[in-house]
Amino acid sequence: MSTTIIVEEAEDRVVIASSPDLAQDLLVQAARLRRLARASLDAVIHDELVELAGKCDAAAAAIIAHWQGHRDGLISQLFDAAAIRVR
């Protein structure tokens, strides 16, 4: 007997407008992935979901650190595409 899990996004979902919102969304996704991992009967799937949740956590932490750097007046390693001149 197999179990099918269907994950869908809500149609009325609000667009992510800022870095803190994106980081929070990644943390929510990580929690969802961990719940799916706990529900999995397959060890390989469980491990993959836990690993992916960890990557979501790491990405959220990087976004928060990056956002806080901008907020505190630090500069990013990323450049505004409009500011880059093609030579």
KOLTOR-499149 format. One record per residue: x, z, y of N, C-alpha, C in turn; residue number from 1. Coordinates in pm, whole numbers, plus 32768, in hexadecimal, padded with zeros to 4 digits. Last residue first. Layout:
N
{{X, Z, Y}, {X, Z, Y}, {X, Z, Y}, NUM}
...
This chain:
87
{{8BEB, 77AB, 9245}, {8C61, 7766, 927D}, {8C7A, 76E6, 9236}, 87}
{{8ACD, 784E, 92AA}, {8B06, 77F5, 9247}, {8B79, 77AA, 9287}, 86}
{{8AB6, 799F, 9309}, {8AC2, 7914, 9331}, {8B01, 78C3, 92C1}, 85}
{{89D3, 7AA2, 92E5}, {8A45, 7A5F, 92A7}, {8A46, 79CD, 92D1}, 84}
{{88EA, 7B05, 9346}, {8962, 7B20, 9394}, {89DD, 7AD8, 935C}, 83}
{{882A, 7AD2, 928B}, {8821, 7A8B, 930A}, {88A0, 7A9B, 935E}, 82}
{{8869, 7B85, 91C1}, {887C, 7AF6, 91AA}, {8879, 7AA7, 922D}, 81}
{{891B, 7CA5, 91F8}, {88A0, 7C60, 921B}, {88B9, 7BCA, 920F}, 80}
{{89DA, 7D20, 90E6}, {89D1, 7CE5, 916A}, {894A, 7CA4, 917D}, 79}
{{8A48, 7E4C, 904A}, {89F6, 7DD5, 904A}, {89E8, 7DA2, 90D8}, 78}
{{8AC0, 7F34, 9070}, {8B17, 7ECB, 903D}, {8ACA, 7E48, 9035}, 77}
{{8A54, 7FD0, 91A4}, {8A42, 7FA6, 911A}, {8AAD, 7F43, 90F2}, 76}
{{8AB8, 80E6, 9270}, {8A9E, 8058, 925A}, {8A99, 803A, 91C5}, 75}
{{8A06, 8208, 92E7}, {8A73, 81C8, 929F}, {8A53, 8135, 928B}, 74}
{{8935, 8291, 935D}, {8986, 823A, 93B0}, {89FE, 81FC, 936A}, 73}
{{8888, 831B, 92BE}, {88EE, 8369, 9302}, {8950, 8314, 9352}, 72}
{{87F5, 824E, 9251}, {87B0, 82AC, 92A9}, {8816, 82FD, 92FB}, 71}
{{88AF, 81D8, 91AC}, {887B, 818E, 921F}, {883C, 81EE, 9283}, 70}
{{88CE, 82AA, 90F4}, {8940, 827B, 9141}, {8915, 822E, 91BC}, 69}
{{87D2, 82B5, 9087}, {8800, 8326, 90D7}, {887A, 8301, 912A}, 68}
{{87D4, 81C2, 8FFD}, {8774, 81D7, 9069}, {87A2, 8249, 90C3}, 67}
{{889A, 81F8, 8F3D}, {88AA, 8188, 8F9A}, {8850, 819D, 9014}, 66}
{{8826, 82CD, 8EB4}, {88A7, 82DF, 8EF5}, {88BD, 8273, 8F5E}, 65}
{{873E, 824B, 8E54}, {8732, 82C0, 8EAC}, {87B5, 82D6, 8EF8}, 64}
{{87B3, 8189, 8DB2}, {8760, 8160, 8E24}, {8752, 81D3, 8E87}, 63}
{{8833, 8228, 8CF3}, {8883, 81CF, 8D47}, {8834, 81A4, 8DC3}, 62}
{{8753, 82A4, 8C7E}, {87B9, 82F6, 8CC1}, {880E, 82A1, 8D1E}, 61}
{{86D6, 81C3, 8C0F}, {8691, 8213, 8C76}, {86F5, 8268, 8CC4}, 60}
{{8797, 8179, 8B54}, {8776, 811E, 8BC1}, {8730, 8169, 8C33}, 59}
{{878B, 8257, 8AAA}, {8808, 8239, 8AF1}, {87ED, 81DC, 8B67}, 58}
{{8683, 8242, 8A4A}, {86AF, 82B9, 8A93}, {872B, 829D, 8AE6}, 57}
{{8698, 814B, 89C7}, {863A, 815A, 8A37}, {8661, 81D3, 8A8C}, 56}
{{874E, 8192, 8902}, {8775, 812E, 8966}, {8718, 8133, 89DF}, 55}
{{86B0, 8244, 8870}, {8729, 8274, 88B2}, {8759, 8213, 891D}, 54}
{{85F5, 8190, 880D}, {85C9, 81F9, 8869}, {8640, 8232, 88B5}, 53}
{{869C, 8101, 8761}, {8661, 80BD, 87D4}, {862F, 8121, 883B}, 52}
{{86CC, 81CA, 86A2}, {873C, 818F, 86EE}, {8709, 8149, 876D}, 51}
{{85CB, 81F0, 8642}, {860F, 8260, 8683}, {8684, 822C, 86D8}, 50}
{{85A0, 80F4, 85D0}, {854A, 8122, 863D}, {858B, 8195, 868A}, 49}
{{8666, 80F2, 8509}, {8667, 808D, 8572}, {8615, 80B9, 85EB}, 48}
{{8612, 81CA, 8465}, {8693, 81CE, 84A9}, {869B, 816A, 851D}, 47}
{{8517, 8167, 840B}, {8522, 81E5, 8453}, {85A3, 81E9, 84A5}, 46}
{{8569, 8085, 837E}, {8515, 8076, 83F6}, {851C, 80F3, 844B}, 45}
{{85F7, 8108, 82B3}, {863B, 80A7, 8309}, {85EB, 8094, 838A}, 44}
{{8535, 81A8, 8235}, {85A7, 81E7, 8278}, {85EE, 8187, 82D7}, 43}
{{83DE, 8192, 8248}, {8456, 8145, 8229}, {84CB, 817E, 8279}, 42}
{{8305, 8209, 82AA}, {832D, 8234, 8224}, {83AF, 81F0, 81F8}, 41}
{{82CB, 8275, 83F7}, {82FE, 8210, 839A}, {8326, 824E, 8315}, 40}
{{828F, 833B, 84A8}, {8222, 830A, 8453}, {8251, 82A8, 83E9}, 39}
{{8379, 835B, 8533}, {834A, 83CA, 84DF}, {82DE, 839E, 847F}, 38}
{{837A, 8266, 85BA}, {83E2, 8283, 8557}, {83B5, 82F4, 84FB}, 37}
{{82A4, 8287, 8669}, {829D, 8220, 8601}, {8303, 823A, 8593}, 36}
{{8315, 8351, 8707}, {829A, 836C, 86BB}, {8289, 8306, 864B}, 35}
{{83EB, 82C3, 8773}, {8407, 8336, 871B}, {838B, 835C, 86C9}, 34}
{{8360, 8209, 880D}, {83B5, 81DA, 879E}, {83D4, 824D, 873E}, 33}
{{82ED, 82B4, 88CA}, {8298, 8266, 886F}, {82E7, 8238, 87F5}, 32}
{{83D3, 830F, 894D}, {837E, 836F, 8906}, {8322, 8327, 88A2}, 31}
{{8428, 821C, 89BC}, {847D, 8262, 895B}, {842C, 82C7, 890A}, 30}
{{8358, 81EC, 8A6F}, {836B, 8192, 89FE}, {83C1, 81D3, 8992}, 29}
{{838C, 82BB, 8B23}, {830C, 82BA, 8ADA}, {8319, 8260, 8A5F}, 28}
{{8482, 8264, 8B82}, {847A, 82E5, 8B3C}, {83F9, 82F0, 8AEC}, 27}
{{8434, 8177, 8C00}, {8491, 8172, 8B8E}, {848D, 81F4, 8B3E}, 26}
{{8396, 81E2, 8CCD}, {8359, 818D, 8C68}, {83B2, 8183, 8BEC}, 25}
{{845C, 8264, 8D63}, {83F2, 82B2, 8D23}, {83AF, 8263, 8CB5}, 24}
{{84ED, 8183, 8DBA}, {852E, 81E9, 8D67}, {84C5, 823C, 8D1D}, 23}
{{8427, 8108, 8E55}, {845F, 80C3, 8DE2}, {84A1, 8126, 8D84}, 22}
{{8403, 81C8, 8F1C}, {8392, 81A3, 8EC7}, {83C3, 815F, 8E48}, 21}
{{8501, 81CA, 8F94}, {84D0, 8243, 8F51}, {845B, 8225, 8EF3}, 20}
{{8506, 80B7, 8FF5}, {8561, 80E5, 8F8D}, {8531, 8166, 8F48}, 19}
{{83BA, 802C, 9021}, {8437, 8068, 904F}, {8489, 809A, 8FDA}, 18}
{{82D5, 7FBB, 8FB6}, {82FF, 7F90, 903A}, {8387, 7FC7, 9066}, 17}
{{822A, 7F37, 8EAF}, {8296, 7F94, 8ED0}, {82D7, 7F64, 8F51}, 16}
{{80CB, 7F14, 8EC0}, {814F, 7ED4, 8EC6}, {81B7, 7F3C, 8EEF}, 15}
{{7FF0, 7FBB, 8DE4}, {8023, 7FAB, 8E6B}, {80AE, 7F6D, 8E64}, 14}
{{7F0D, 7F30, 8CFA}, {7F8A, 7F76, 8D12}, {7FBF, 7F56, 8D9F}, 13}
{{7E29, 7EC8, 8C94}, {7E23, 7EFC, 8D1D}, {7EA2, 7F47, 8D44}, 12}
{{7E5F, 7E88, 8B8D}, {7E52, 7E1A, 8BEE}, {7E53, 7E4B, 8C7D}, 11}
{{7F57, 7F3B, 8ADB}, {7ED4, 7F3B, 8B1C}, {7ED0, 7ECC, 8B84}, 10}
{{8008, 7EAB, 89CC}, {8009, 7EE0, 8A54}, {7F7C, 7ED9, 8A8C}, 9}
{{8006, 7F09, 8874}, {7FE0, 7EAE, 88E0}, {7FEA, 7EF6, 8965}, 8}
{{8066, 7F10, 872D}, {807F, 7F4E, 87AF}, {805F, 7EE6, 881A}, 7}
{{8000, 7F53, 85ED}, {7FF6, 7EF1, 8659}, {8007, 7F3C, 86DD}, 6}
{{806D, 7F7D, 84AB}, {8064, 7FBF, 852D}, {8064, 7F52, 8597}, 5}
{{8002, 7F8F, 8363}, {801F, 7F37, 83D3}, {800A, 7F83, 8454}, 4}
{{807C, 7FF7, 822E}, {8038, 801F, 82A9}, {8062, 7FBF, 8317}, 3}
{{803E, 7FA5, 80D8}, {808E, 7F9F, 8152}, {8038, 7FC6, 81CA}, 2}
{{8054, 8000, 7F8A}, {8000, 8000, 8000}, {8058, 8000, 807C}, 1}
